[in-house]
Structure formats: C-alpha cells, structure tokens
Amino acid sequence: MSSRVALRPRCDRCYLPSHLCLCAEIPRVQTRTRFLLVQHALEIRKKSNTGRVAALALTNATLLTHGSPADVLDSSLFAEPGTWLLFPDGPELPEDTPPPRQVVVLDGSWSQARRMSQRLPTLRLLPRLVLPPPPPGMLHLREPSHPAGMSTLDAIARAVELLEGPQTAAPLARLAQLRVQRIAECGSLNREAMSQNR
C-alpha cells in the first residue's frame, strides 16, 4: 500500500477542496470599474489563491494567465484609456485625476507580482492605484512578505471600496473573511501566521 495520502477532491469552479467549497457563498458584485486579473501560472491550482474566487464574484472582470505556454497574454488590453495598475507602492497622483475605468490586478505572491510588473512593459507606464496599509488583525492564508501585502480578494475588496463605496465592496470583504475562516476551522491555515496578524 502506498504511504502517500490520497489527495482530497477539489471543486472544479473555486478550486478549493470539495468540503470547503465556497461556490454557494460567492456573490455577484456589479462594478462600474472593470478588473483585469493577471494570474501567475504557478498560482492556478493553489488552495491559498483568491484571484479565481474574486473573478467569479465580479461581473465586470476578466481572468488572464501569465507565464503559461498554453495561454498567450494579450497585453494590448492594458493599453486601453483609463487603465490603472493596483500595486502596493507608487507615486501619488494629483487629486483631480479621474478615477480609473479599468484596474489591472496582479494575482500571485509578492515576488511573482513584482516580476510580472517588470516583465510586462505596458504595466510600467500605468498610473498606480495604491491602497492604504491593511488594518491590524487581518487574517492571511499565507504570511505577506510586503508591509502592504494582502490577498488578491482582500485587495480588490478594498479597491472597490475606495472607488465605488463600502456598500458595493461589502460582499467581497465578507467573502474574503469567510474563506479564511472556513479554511482555518478545518486546520488548513497556518495558525502561526494567524496569531502574528491579530
């Protein structure tokens, strides 16, 4: 008999283990702002990844893949007028700058996001949407390596709150919290990371 533990079946839609499936809880959130999620190829099947769930929740979102030979990324989408890049740091924009019509979100670890921003030349030219630091006590599925680090879903929820108000963002924030809590209750979350972020 093999000593390897059998892998638990996963939901084909949210990619979580079937017993943690969030599909029934995923809201449909309408936004004026369009979101382009650029997911690093290494993130596609990770349980800790939240970009796919965010794309399922947003009616005005497209999920793209970077770094996969099977999927050629159409970077011309980033050149549309009114496109900004959601990023932890960047220069401040004048107060009278019109809000973005489209926001590019890099979905991956901090190192993956940084490399994507460097390897996709069009992104370097975009204005940056910089969020305030995450509030104390925010739970993470993995320990962030950047002071402003947070999950893709959390970041999108805060961007929507900033651009379109707390009422529109609330379902996304609840979904992010539910996801962390559900995985934590099953013992799959790094509890040390949880205690450090309380």
N, C-alpha and C positions, 0 to 999 in steps of 0.2 A: 504493500500500500504506500502511496506517495505521502511524504511528510508535508507537502505543501498544502496550505489551507486553501480550500476552494474559494474562488472569488465570488462575492455576492453579486447577483444580477443587478444591472443598472437600468434606470428609466431611460428610454431612448430619446426623450424630449428634454429633460432637465439635467440628465447625466448623473444624477445622484443615485446612490443605492436605492433599490426599489422600496425598502422600508422607510426611507427618508424622503421619498418623492414629494416635491413641492408643487406639482402641476396644478392641483386643485386650489392652491392658495395664490397662484400668480395672477395679479390684477391686470387689467388692460388700461394703460395710462396714456392719455392723449396729450401731446405737447405741440406747441407751435414750432419749437426748435426741433430740427432733425438731428439725430445722433448717428454717427458712423463709428461703429465699434471695430477696431482693428485688433484682432486676437492673434497673439503669438501662437504658432503651430504647436508648441510644446504644452500649451495650456488647454488644448481642446478637450482632453478627457480627464482633466484633474478634478477631483471632488471639491477642492477648495476654490475652483474658478467660479466667478459670479457673472462674468460677462455674458454668457449664454442666457442666463436667467433674466438679466437686465434687458437683453434684446427681445426675449419672449414677452416681457411686460410692456415694453414701449411700442405703441402702434406706429410711431414715426421713427423707426430705427432700422439700420442695416448692419448685419454682422459680416465682416470680412476677415480673411485669414492672411497672415504674413508669415513667410518662411516655409510654406508648403509647396513642393514642386508641382503638386496637382492643382493648386489654385494660384493663378497669376493675379496679383493685386493691381487693380485699376487705379493708379494714383491720380488720374485726372479728376476723380471725384473730389479730391482735396483742394482743387483749384477753383471751385465754384465760389462766386462772390458771397461774402458774409460768413466764410468758414473760419472757425477758431479751433485751436488745439487745447484740450483740457490737460493741464500739466501742473505739477506741484510748485514750479517756480518760473519766473519770467518777469520782464519789465512791466511796470504799471502803465495802463493805457489812460488817455485823457478821459475825464469824467463824462464828456459829451459824446464819447464813442458809441455808435449804435450797437445794440445787442446783437449777438451772432444769430444768423439764420440756421447755421449748421455747426455742430461741435464734433470734432474728431476725438475719440476716446481710445487710448492705447491700453489694451487688455492683456496684462501679464505681470510678472514680478517687476520690481523697480529696475533691476538691471536689464531685463528684456525691454521694458518701455523706453529706457534711455537709449538702448541700441537701435530700437525701431525709429526713434526720433532723429537719430543721427544718420541712419541708412536710407531714410525716405526723404530725399532733398526737399520736396514740396512742403513738408511739415515744418522745416526750419524757418520758412517765410511767413508762417501763420501767426496772427495775434494769439496770445495765450490767455486762457481763462484760468485764473489761479484762485483756488478755494482757500478759505481760512483754515487754520490747522484743525484737525479733528478734535472734538470735545473730549475731556478726560473721561475715562470709563468705557470708551468704545471698544467692543469686543472684536477680535480678529480671528480669522481662520488660520492665519499664519502671521508671525511677528513681522511688522513692517521694518524695512531697512532704511526708510526715509522718514524724517520727522513728520512730514505731512502725509505719510502713506496711509492708505485705506483701501478697502476692496473696491473693485470696479463698480459694483452695485451701490455701495455707500457713496462713492464719488459722484455717480450720476444722480443719485437722490439729492445730494447737496447742490449740484449744479442746477438741477431743475428748480429747487427751492430758491436759489439765487436769481434765476432767470424768469421763473413763472409763478413763484409764490409757494408758501408752505402747504396749502391745500392740495395742489397738484402733486407735490413731492411726497406727501404723507404715505400713500400706498407703497411707494418704493422703499421708503425708510422702514415701514413695518415689515415688508418682505425681507429686507436685509437682516433685521433683528430676528425674525422667525427662523431664517435659515441657520444663523449661528446657534440659536437656542436649540433647535431640533438636533443638530449635529452634536452639540455639547451634551445633551441629555442621553445620547447613545454612546458617549465616551469616546467619540472620534475626534474631538477638538483637543488641541494642545492646551491642557489646563494651566500649565505654567505660563503660557502666553496670556491666557485669560486673566490670571492673578496679577500679572505685571501691568495690565492695561486697566485695572479697576481704579 
